[in-house]
Every structure is written in structure tokens, then in C-alpha cells.
Amino acid sequence: LSVAIGPNITWRPPVTAAIAGGGTICAGSGISLPVTLSGNGPFNITYSNGNTTQQLSNITQNPYQLAVMPAASTVYTLVSVTGAGTCAGNTNGLALVQVNPIPQVFNLLENCNLTDETYTLTFSINNGSASNNFTVTGLAGIVTDSVFTSQAYPGAQPYTVVIRDAIGCSTTVSGQPNCLCTSNAGTLANPQNACLPGGSVSAQQSGSATLDQNDALRYL
């Protein structure tokens, strides 16, 4: 009778991976999906977004936080999992991430009033989770039929405006208006002597004037 010593065998518990979580995010934002693992690690998982798959290796965190940033609403599932010793396991669960669009700003106008050197800001709002249900902060004003009109502000005061929809998705616009009167009558180029009474001179502008379109130049 002969007895041979066999190899060492490590019996490992079953490997499983379950994905959960999900929720609603705004376009351009991310979210973490918890993946709960059992068995001996480190683990390798493969997950799917419905169109493509991606593999992650040497995972030691449990539960593992899977960071995703989808451009559109997506359902995430696990395709496979292996643990230490390449033991394959079972996967289950899914995570739905709903992506809502952020408000979009267009037709933005800085309306200058050079008479009192002020401006008002107007723009239209589109997208968002609920039409005609936007809030605007940063400048005082009103939203009417998705068009914002601000109160009058000093002509050189910068602005940063946040437009937010009903679920909190937002976009920001900033600007530095220049609504100050820049008119300058300039100087006359040919000083002359005139004799009183009844003397007269001819005036010639030196070309140094800065005029707005609605200015009228007069010599007194």
C-alpha cells in the first residue's frame, strides 16, 4: 500500500454580487450605486448599462460604490462576478438612474439705458423638469411664460444668475455689462481771437469726440 500526499485545497464560500440603489439626477451629475459582495475577495465584476459592458478588477471594498454618470436614463445590471481563486458567482439586482435635463438659457440680452446708465437682463428658458416652473436667483425680476426680465441695475454691475427647475436641476449664466455713457464732446482744434462787438470765429472739431448714435453735437 502506498499513500501519496495530495495538493492543498482551499474550499471557498459561494461568491455573489448584488447591485442596488439608483435614483434621479440632473444631466452632468453622477451617482454611486452600491454593489454588495459575498465570498472571498478580492473580486472582479462586470456590469452593463444596457449597451456596453465594463470590467472592474481587484475590488476589496464591500459594499463597493460603483460611480456612474449617464447622459440619459439608464438601467445598470451586473453581468458576472468572480472572487479569490477565480471562483465564479451569481449576480442579481438592478439600478435605474433617471436623468433629467438642466434648464437652458437662450436669447440673453443686456438691455442698456444710457440715459440713467442702467441695464435690465432678459432671457428665455427651455428644458428642465417642468415647463413654466422655474426660479431665478441672483437678480431680482419676474418670469413670465418662461421669459425672465430683471429689474434695472447699475450699468457696470456684474451678474451671476442661477436658473433652477422644480426638482432642483440648475444652470448658471454670468456677465459683465457695459452700459455706461461714454460720450465726450472733445475739444476744438483752432483757438482764435475775436473782436467785440460783433466778432465771429470758425470752429473746427479736433476729432477727439466720442459720441453715441443718439448724441447731438452743439457748439456754444
Secondary structure as GFF3:
##gff-version 3
##sequence-region A 1 220
A	DSSP	beta_strand	16	19	.	.	.	ID=ss1
A	DSSP	beta_strand	22	26	.	.	.	ID=ss2
A	DSSP	beta_strand	31	38	.	.	.	ID=ss3
A	DSSP	beta_strand	43	48	.	.	.	ID=ss4
A	DSSP	beta_strand	53	59	.	.	.	ID=ss5
A	DSSP	beta_strand	64	68	.	.	.	ID=ss6
A	DSSP	beta_strand	74	82	.	.	.	ID=ss7
A	DSSP	three_ten_helix	84	86	.	.	.	ID=ss8
A	DSSP	beta_strand	90	92	.	.	.	ID=ss9
A	DSSP	beta_strand	94	100	.	.	.	ID=ss10
A	DSSP	beta_strand	104	113	.	.	.	ID=ss11
A	DSSP	beta_strand	118	126	.	.	.	ID=ss12
A	DSSP	beta_strand	135	137	.	.	.	ID=ss13
A	DSSP	beta_strand	141	144	.	.	.	ID=ss14
A	DSSP	beta_strand	147	150	.	.	.	ID=ss15
A	DSSP	beta_strand	153	154	.	.	.	ID=ss16
A	DSSP	beta_strand	159	164	.	.	.	ID=ss17
A	DSSP	beta_strand	170	175	.	.	.	ID=ss18
###
